[in-house]
């Protein structure tokens, strides 16, 4: 029997559930896991065309993926998704909570329905999802959730999502303590990443345009979804065996300089 490729070690035969797994960072991660011999389960909310395209590409790579349609904002759909994973595989090795949603409005314009949607999709889905995932990780596992720059810095119109991401990072610490030693729990905090969500956020007209922001970054460019996915891969890998309860920042130096975004709007 031939030896496994070094990049496959720790991933071969693993079962990975990725919410929001058919676009952006989630899709890049699913493809990277498949390339290393893992079985990706990709969750999506409504874009069936994107889901079918992702599954087709994963199958061309030799993987046997599963796509599950579920809006993680709905507790019923979230639970049904994990029921399906349990029935099909009986276990889970990796859970990546990547799906996110919010409303980008100033604090005083936020209504109860805005708060509820953001909390349920970002925080509750991660907490309940981690409980369900942990029960399927009898032999240990890795859990990673996506956070963002807004968890530690105030950003125009980002109060709702930023505070949810801050809560997520707090949950990571508590989960790591209670689920150890067998399960590692970490967050990855992205900066300005080239994705559909960034295009939408910076297209609202309520935040500084990218051409005024990017030159201030040490890297002077947006990050790519693959660069973020690679950092998630690290946290899922054996190399990160002693890393738990922390947030890995992938932001091109954004938090090191804390640009005065608000002054750009004046």
C-alpha positions as MATLAB code, in Angstrom:
seq = 'XXXXXXXXXXXXXXXXXXXXXXXXXXXXXXXXXXXXXXXXXXXXXXXXXXXXXXXXXXXXXXXXXXXXXXXXXXXXXXXXXXXXXXXXXXXXXXXXXXXXXXXXXXXXXXXXXXXXXXXXXXXXXXXXXXXXXXXXXXXXXXXXXXXXXXXXXXXXXXXXXXXXXXXXXXXXXXXXXXXXXXXXXXXXXXXXXXXXXXXXXXXXXXXXXXXXXXXXXXXXXXXXXXXXXXXXXXXXXXXXXXXXXXXXXXXXXXXXXXXXXXXXXX';
ca = [
       0.000    0.000    0.000;
       1.386    3.393   -0.972;
       1.967    6.007    1.683;
      -0.451    8.912    1.914;
       0.643   12.212    0.475;
       1.811   14.568    3.251;
      -1.001   17.031    2.508;
      -3.570   14.223    2.907;
      -2.435   13.144    6.346;
      -5.067   14.063    8.912;
      -7.752   14.560    6.258;
      -8.058   11.251    4.410;
     -11.465    9.696    5.078;
     -12.630   12.513    7.358;
     -16.223   13.741    7.220;
     -16.606   17.533    7.188;
     -19.775   19.625    7.426;
     -19.485   23.184    6.127;
     -22.421   25.560    6.435;
     -22.546   28.054    3.596;
     -20.371   25.565    1.752;
     -21.206   26.247   -1.887;
     -19.878   29.792   -2.287;
     -16.908   31.891   -1.263;
     -14.794   30.664    1.629;
     -17.011   27.641    2.229;
     -16.667   26.439   -1.345;
     -12.900   26.982   -1.379;
     -12.633   24.980    1.833;
     -14.799   22.140    0.501;
     -12.609   21.831   -2.600;
      -9.430   21.911   -0.510;
     -10.732   19.197    1.801;
     -11.771   17.021   -1.134;
      -8.286   17.389   -2.631;
      -6.922   15.919    0.597;
      -9.236   12.928    0.671;
     -11.989   14.181    2.977;
     -15.734   13.870    2.377;
     -17.324   17.341    2.311;
     -20.943   17.914    3.293;
     -21.878   21.314    1.904;
     -24.863   23.181    3.287;
     -26.637   25.878    1.295;
     -29.700   28.045    1.864;
     -31.338   28.496   -1.532;
     -28.929   28.748   -4.485;
     -29.408   25.282   -5.940;
     -27.405   26.097   -9.065;
     -24.333   26.965   -6.992;
     -24.832   23.820   -4.910;
     -25.063   21.600   -7.982;
     -21.966   23.211   -9.472;
     -19.983   22.685   -6.281;
     -21.076   19.062   -5.966;
     -20.189   18.390   -9.604;
     -16.705   19.807   -9.134;
     -16.187   17.813   -5.938;
     -17.244   14.644   -7.723;
     -14.799   15.348  -10.560;
     -12.100   15.417   -7.897;
     -13.091   11.914   -6.808;
     -14.981   12.905   -3.666;
     -18.415   11.632   -2.638;
     -19.978   14.873   -1.372;
     -23.408   15.543    0.033;
     -25.287   18.829   -0.397;
     -27.946   19.677    2.189;
     -30.376   22.533    1.724;
     -31.142   24.190    5.054;
     -31.560   27.741    6.291;
     -29.564   27.658    9.526;
     -31.588   30.610   10.805;
     -34.384   28.062   11.281;
     -33.800   25.832   14.292;
     -35.987   23.153   12.715;
     -33.966   23.118    9.493;
     -30.686   23.199   11.407;
     -31.693   20.165   13.462;
     -32.921   18.345   10.339;
     -29.555   18.927    8.676;
     -27.699   17.273   11.541;
     -30.235   14.449   11.594;
     -29.402   13.815    7.948;
     -25.659   13.851    8.649;
     -26.095   11.417   11.540;
     -28.235    9.069    9.465;
     -25.910    9.106    6.453;
     -22.511    9.015    8.162;
     -23.044    8.281   11.846;
     -20.125   10.534   12.746;
     -18.513   13.880   12.060;
     -14.853   14.855   12.180;
     -14.958   18.529   11.203;
     -17.672   21.161   11.616;
     -17.118   24.573   10.044;
     -19.786   27.160   10.852;
     -19.401   29.501    7.912;
     -22.938   30.634    7.019;
     -23.710   34.230    7.982;
     -26.384   36.845    7.455;
     -27.164   40.295    8.777;
     -28.557   43.746    8.036;
     -26.087   46.579    7.622;
     -27.742   49.536    9.323;
     -26.753   52.187   11.867;
     -27.444   51.190   15.455;
     -30.506   53.419   15.837;
     -32.128   51.909   12.734;
     -31.976   48.310   13.968;
     -35.304   46.693   14.781;
     -36.067   43.508   16.744;
     -36.408   41.475   13.539;
     -32.932   42.569   12.413;
     -31.461   41.484   15.740;
     -33.291   38.170   15.730;
     -32.235   37.195   12.216;
     -28.585   38.034   12.838;
     -28.474   36.263   16.204;
     -30.200   33.124   14.972;
     -28.109   32.759   11.822;
     -24.738   33.574   13.331;
     -24.797   32.778   17.035;
     -27.582   30.283   17.664;
     -26.752   28.218   14.584;
     -23.140   27.974   15.757;
     -24.023   27.085   19.350;
     -26.691   24.496   18.561;
     -24.653   23.247   15.612;
     -21.632   22.716   17.837;
     -23.718   20.785   20.360;
     -24.988   18.518   17.595;
     -21.560   18.182   15.982;
     -19.840   17.342   19.271;
     -22.225   14.441   19.860;
     -21.091   12.999   16.525;
     -17.397   13.394   17.379;
     -16.987   10.338   19.581;
     -13.334    9.998   18.550;
     -12.607   13.717   18.763;
     -12.802   16.409   16.137;
     -12.307   20.007   15.119;
     -14.787   22.877   15.082;
     -14.092   26.212   13.396;
     -16.386   29.235   13.136;
     -15.941   32.304   10.974;
     -15.631   35.668   12.700;
     -14.637   39.089   11.395;
     -12.822   42.357   12.059;
     -16.036   43.889   13.400;
     -15.882   41.678   16.485;
     -13.200   43.897   18.035;
     -13.458   47.232   16.175;
     -16.487   49.434   15.554;
     -17.239   49.702   11.850;
     -19.938   51.802   10.152;
     -23.307   49.970    9.940;
     -21.708   46.787   11.343;
     -22.990   46.898   14.938;
     -25.474   44.063   14.528;
     -23.124   41.572   12.890;
     -20.017   42.749   14.727;
     -21.576   42.187   18.144;
     -22.755   38.740   17.018;
     -19.220   37.877   15.927;
     -17.906   39.079   19.297;
     -20.351   36.719   21.001;
     -19.157   33.893   18.763;
     -15.554   34.441   19.820;
     -16.595   34.318   23.485;
     -18.473   31.062   22.839;
     -15.326   29.612   21.256;
     -13.436   30.015   24.523;
     -16.148   28.395   26.625;
     -16.637   25.557   24.147;
     -12.917   24.832   23.994;
     -12.802   24.453   27.770;
     -15.867   22.231   28.025;
     -15.315   20.089   24.927;
     -11.607   19.433   25.452;
      -9.432   17.515   25.327;
     -10.887   15.601   22.391;
     -12.457   18.459   20.453;
     -10.674   21.649   19.432;
     -12.767   24.788   18.902;
     -11.400   27.901   17.211;
     -12.464   30.928   15.183;
     -10.986   32.485   12.065;
     -11.439   36.244   11.788;
     -11.238   37.569    8.261;
     -10.563   41.109    7.190;
     -11.560   42.549    3.828;
     -11.950   39.440    1.703;
     -12.730   39.345   -2.012;
     -16.189   37.779   -1.869;
     -19.856   38.383   -2.636;
     -20.482   39.563    0.926;
     -17.704   42.165    0.755;
     -18.980   43.373   -2.610;
     -22.424   43.828   -1.103;
     -21.186   45.514    2.079;
     -18.926   47.983    0.307;
     -21.603   48.636   -2.283;
     -24.126   50.013    0.199;
     -22.717   53.539    0.029;
     -22.720   53.734    3.827;
     -19.059   52.781    4.290;
     -15.835   54.156    2.819;
     -15.107   52.927   -0.715;
     -12.490   50.214   -1.039;
     -10.158   52.430   -3.041;
      -9.688   54.627    0.047;
      -9.374   51.720    2.490;
      -7.111   49.194    0.782;
      -4.063   51.487    0.379;
      -3.975   51.844    4.179;
      -3.565   48.120    4.781;
      -0.055   46.698    5.196;
      -0.866   44.237    2.376;
      -2.653   46.937    0.327;
      -5.115   44.468   -1.179;
      -8.126   42.335   -0.389;
      -7.584   38.819    0.873;
      -8.759   35.848   -1.169;
     -11.240   33.217   -0.084;
      -8.521   30.602   -0.607;
      -6.192   32.381    1.814;
      -8.886   32.216    4.485;
      -9.751   28.608    3.624;
      -6.084   27.664    3.983;
      -6.090   29.022    7.532;
      -9.193   26.986    8.350;
      -7.407   23.944    6.902;
      -4.528   24.571    9.283;
      -6.874   24.559   12.276;
      -8.401   21.292   11.050;
      -4.999   19.693   10.525;
      -2.811   17.686   12.924;
      -0.396   20.646   12.939;
      -2.946   22.581   15.037;
      -3.445   19.822   17.586;
      -2.489   22.106   20.480;
      -4.462   25.121   19.226;
      -7.879   25.595   20.803;
     -10.010   28.361   22.272;
      -8.537   31.139   20.178;
      -9.186   33.329   17.144;
      -6.819   33.261   14.181;
      -6.810   36.665   12.488;
      -6.442   36.712    8.697;
      -6.785   40.371    7.752;
      -3.679   41.599    5.942;
      -2.729   43.703    8.960;
      -6.057   45.531    9.209;
      -6.350   45.245   12.993;
      -2.726   46.269   13.443;
      -3.412   49.766   12.150;
      -7.129   50.332   12.870;
      -7.741   52.889   10.072;
     -10.077   55.788   10.951;
     -12.925   54.554    8.774;
     -15.448   56.953   10.230;
     -13.379   60.002    9.348;
     -13.418   58.853    5.733;
     -17.187   59.319    5.747;
     -17.080   62.919    6.961;
];
